[in-house]
Amino acid sequence: MKNSLLNNSDPQVAELFRRLERIKVTFERLEMDNRQRFGNERFLNDKELSEKLKLSRRALQDYRAAGIFPYYLINGKVLYKESEIEQVLQSARRSAPDIDDLV
């Protein structure tokens, strides 16, 4: 009888870990999508918005101070209404120049 120790170099174990990671990511996405809403609006905290926009929390603080991002301050906790952030991003959108204009 052969004693065999399973580790990460075993293809079956590696595949199991990949599948578990995909399940974890799916659950995290479902959790974000199904958070309770307030008045049919979803609010994000600093950490959530910085991850979503790929910005540092310090950059968010600078945007708040500059009046770029609207926010709510409740007992020292900063919240952003998701729909308001989307409006800011849409209004800042710039179209790429037409290729004919460049030539």
Helices and strands as residue ranges (DSSP letters): H 11-33, E 43-45, H 46-53, H 57-65, E 72-74, E 77-81, H 82-91, H 99-102
